[in-house]
Amino acid sequence: MNQVSSNNSKKLKPGQIQGDTGLWEMVIGLEIHAQISSKSKLFSGASATFGAGANTNVSLVDAAMPGMLPVINQYCVEQAVKTGLALNAQINNYSVFDRKNYFYADLPQGYQISQFTKPIVGEGEIIIDLDEGKQTTIGIERLHLEQDAGKSLHDQHPTKTYIDLNRTGVALMEIVSKPDIRSPQEAGLFVKKIRSILRYVGSCDGNMEEGSLRADCNVSVRRAGEEFGTRCEIKNLNSIRFINQAIQSEAERQVEILESGGSINQETRLFDTSTGETRSMRSKEDAHDYRYFPDPDLLPLEFEDSWVKGLKESLPELPDTLRERLVLDYGITPYDAAVLVEEKDYVKFYEKAALGRDGKLTANWMISELFGALKKENLSLLNSPVSPESLGELITLITDGVISGKIAKDIFAEMMISKKKPIEIVKDKGLEQVSDDNEILKLIESVIADNQDKVKQYLSGKDKLFGFFVGQVMKVSQGKANPGIVNKLLKENLK
């Protein structure tokens, strides 16, 4: 079959696949597993620190020793409720922990403590930004608390599997979307938005490389407007890029099967990053296969409205509200604001740099120049050689006419290397912009005298030569002449 993905055809909308028999569309739902930023686990006092030696962060409760009873971590409950509030979701004042029964070597209890019929957080929604200023709303089905399982290591021995129980019992929030997502791009944006909200709230660090945030993707295909097809779940994706690739690959696989007269088996699949394809892992279990039942060792969670209200009042300014404020307070575009609110640290840096200055110019320099330079050097904003105060001073030098935009780029490059203040570099290298009319007039007269042939052509109607004269004046001034004054005096003297 001649597959055409949404990335390869301008005629196709994102999430559409052109098959031999017509168009298909994707239907996608996500289950995001977010590790709560807690020092200890959900039901034990063992450390939840990442990177510890194998089986060193394991208590008797985690190892399921006889007679050991779980005790709920109140901090984790608070973080789940705060996250639910940030997702505009219903907070359930009564919730129950259940045992999700299945047997695997890295699950010592033989069951996972989770929530099923009565989760701590119910329905909510978030808005994601698409291309060309468009937006779409993605529904949240639920958020529930659960403990993580351990880790099976299959590459440590040729014939044996090793088990590391450090992650066993680590507190997770599982955030389940409704099947409202229609393209890999939307899925990636949804995960980014969730990650951003979690970081603002402080409930999860969102580190996908360390496994603090990972996603399972439920993918099916259908003809536009038809009923949902049979879905397959792709497990444990730990990057936005892999999420996009896995969804596209799985959807194309399903279209090929359906157009060949086959049917889709509901199953769990893994994404092979080396081949860019999904492969079968096991048949997908339904809820009844897990034999859920309320955990007899844990009482239901119950709390008052006043407690929830207190947590809501403690929430920081969240991305959507913050974006609107930045547009209003600093006069920047919605796009610039959307970029800046992706991370709380971005906003803090920007507001320090833009304080009392041109907000739009500051946003341009931060997003284009600073972010570009940091990416090139593989640095985070927290490790930036250029402080917000220094970037702000550079903006002031530009708007005050002390330096030109062109020279500012050279100064900025020096700031990235030396960490010096911009005014120091300007003085050390004599880079002050020339704004004196008389000095610029002398330069203009010199350029006109040296280019009489071009002057005649300009006066005969070749207006485009004006840019040539501007360029010559800037050249002889070594880029120091104030461009606005150059343009004004040139027009007067070329007449």
Secondary structure, DSSP 8 states (H G I E B T S, - for coil): ---B-TTS-TTS-TTEEEETTEEEEEEEEEEEEEE---SB-SSS-SB--TT--TT-S--TTTTT-TT------HHHHHHHHHHHHHTT--B-SEE--EEEE---TT-TTSEEEE--SS-SB--EEEEEE-GGG-EEEEEEEEEEEEE---EEESSSSSS--EEE-TTTT-EEEEEEE-S-B-SHHHHHHHHHHHHHHHHHHTS----TTTTSEEEEEEEEEE-TTS-----EEEEEE-SHHHHHHHHHHHHHHHHHHHHTT-----EEEEEETTTTEEEEEEE---GGGGT-EE-TTS--EE--HHHHHHHHHT----HHHHHHHHHHHH---HHHHHHHTTSHHHHHHHHHHHTTS-HHHHHHIIIIIIHHHHHHTT--GGG-SS-HHHHHHHHHHHHTTSS-HHHHHHHHHHHHHH---HHHHHHHHT---B--HHHHHHHHHHHHHHTHHHHHHHHTT-GGGHHHHHHHHHHHTTT-B-HHHHHHHHHHHH-
